[in-house]
């Protein structure tokens, strides 16, 4: 599986930005997702969508971010609205698979920087 992010950049607080991730190869039932790493912090899950279209969001982005997957384009999206400076970080897409009975990340994209200014 190959993953290539695009669409990162700078945005003012309160604004919107969409990041994309083109995928190639087989996507398992565990699906794909977005993770982010802020400066000086550990990487965290932002949102996941599985092969049935079921979505999961972290509490910090729920109601503001929307994840979607376009099957025709094999592209994953993350629509980010009402962003704040806390949303600054490197956003990476990931493909997940079953490992020891749970879904784990198997492949990472290279990441795209999102910077929110106040």
Backbone torsions as a table, in degrees:
resi	resn	phi	psi	omega
1	UNK	NA	130.4	175.6
2	UNK	-116.1	139.1	-175.8
3	UNK	-130.3	130.0	-178.4
4	UNK	-133.5	113.8	-179.5
5	UNK	-85.8	155.9	173.5
6	UNK	-156.7	167.3	173.9
7	UNK	97.3	-2.8	177.1
8	UNK	-68.3	171.4	179.5
9	UNK	160.2	-159.3	-178.6
10	UNK	-107.1	143.0	-180.0
11	UNK	-149.0	149.0	178.0
12	UNK	-81.9	151.8	177.2
13	UNK	-55.5	137.1	-177.8
14	UNK	92.0	-11.6	-178.0
15	UNK	-88.3	-168.7	-176.6
16	UNK	-131.2	153.3	178.0
17	UNK	-156.3	144.8	176.1
18	UNK	-121.0	130.0	173.5
19	UNK	-108.6	149.1	-176.9
20	UNK	-126.0	157.9	177.9
21	UNK	-144.3	111.1	176.2
22	UNK	-82.8	138.5	-177.2
23	UNK	-119.7	151.0	172.4
24	UNK	-140.4	144.6	-177.2
25	UNK	100.1	178.4	-174.9
26	UNK	-75.9	131.8	174.5
27	UNK	-105.7	124.4	-176.6
28	UNK	-77.3	175.8	179.4
29	UNK	-64.4	-19.8	177.6
30	UNK	-70.6	-18.7	172.6
31	UNK	81.9	-157.4	-177.3
32	UNK	-133.5	165.2	-177.9
33	UNK	-160.6	173.8	176.3
34	UNK	-112.6	136.4	175.6
35	UNK	-128.2	158.2	177.9
36	UNK	-142.1	154.2	177.1
37	UNK	-132.3	115.9	176.9
38	UNK	-85.5	157.1	179.5
39	UNK	-55.8	127.2	177.6
40	UNK	76.6	6.4	-179.1
41	UNK	-122.3	164.2	177.4
42	UNK	-78.5	156.5	177.7
43	UNK	-67.4	141.1	-179.1
44	UNK	-132.4	153.2	176.3
45	UNK	-73.7	135.8	176.1
46	UNK	-102.9	-51.7	-177.6
47	UNK	-162.6	149.3	-179.8
48	UNK	-134.0	145.3	171.4
49	UNK	-131.5	127.8	-179.0
50	UNK	-95.0	-177.8	-174.4
51	UNK	-67.7	-17.2	176.6
52	UNK	-90.5	0.9	179.8
53	UNK	84.4	8.6	178.9
54	UNK	-78.1	131.1	-175.3
55	UNK	-111.1	150.9	176.5
56	UNK	-133.6	139.2	179.1
57	UNK	-129.7	148.2	171.0
58	UNK	-71.2	154.6	-178.5
59	UNK	-60.0	-31.6	-174.8
60	UNK	-71.2	-18.4	-177.8
61	UNK	-118.4	-6.8	-177.5
62	UNK	-57.4	132.3	-179.3
63	UNK	88.1	-13.2	-179.9
64	UNK	-114.2	-35.4	-177.1
65	UNK	-106.5	149.9	176.7
66	UNK	-133.3	125.5	177.0
67	UNK	-99.5	144.0	176.7
68	UNK	-152.8	159.2	178.6
69	UNK	-133.4	124.0	177.3
70	UNK	-93.9	105.9	-176.6
71	UNK	-63.5	-36.9	-178.1
72	UNK	-64.3	-34.3	-178.6
73	UNK	-101.0	-4.1	-176.3
74	UNK	51.3	43.2	-175.2
75	UNK	-125.6	134.0	177.0
76	UNK	-99.0	138.9	179.9
77	UNK	-124.8	153.9	169.5
78	UNK	-135.4	108.3	176.6
79	UNK	-88.8	120.2	-177.2
80	UNK	-112.8	119.4	178.4
81	UNK	-116.7	159.3	177.9
82	UNK	48.1	48.2	-176.4
83	UNK	-70.3	154.2	175.8
84	UNK	-128.2	172.2	-179.6
85	UNK	-62.7	-23.5	177.2
86	UNK	-67.3	-15.0	179.5
87	UNK	-86.7	-2.6	177.7
88	UNK	-63.5	136.4	177.0
89	UNK	163.5	-179.4	174.1
90	UNK	-92.0	121.3	-178.6
91	UNK	-99.3	125.5	-178.6
92	UNK	-123.5	139.3	172.9
93	UNK	-93.9	155.5	-175.3
94	UNK	-144.5	143.7	173.3
95	UNK	-102.6	134.4	-175.3
96	UNK	-110.3	157.3	176.6
97	UNK	-146.9	168.0	177.8
98	UNK	-78.0	129.8	175.4
99	UNK	-140.5	119.8	-178.0
100	UNK	54.6	37.2	175.7
101	UNK	85.4	-5.8	178.4
102	UNK	-125.7	157.8	178.3
103	UNK	-79.2	129.3	179.7
104	UNK	-131.9	159.2	177.2
105	UNK	-74.2	130.0	-179.7
106	UNK	-110.5	-28.8	-177.8
107	UNK	-140.6	142.0	178.4
108	UNK	-118.1	147.6	167.3
109	UNK	-83.2	178.8	-175.7
110	UNK	-82.6	-15.5	178.0
111	UNK	94.4	152.6	176.7
112	UNK	-137.7	136.7	-175.0
113	UNK	-81.4	132.7	172.5
114	UNK	-120.9	122.9	-179.4
115	UNK	-121.7	123.0	179.1
116	UNK	-108.4	124.3	-179.2
117	UNK	-105.6	148.5	-178.1
118	UNK	-88.6	NA	NA
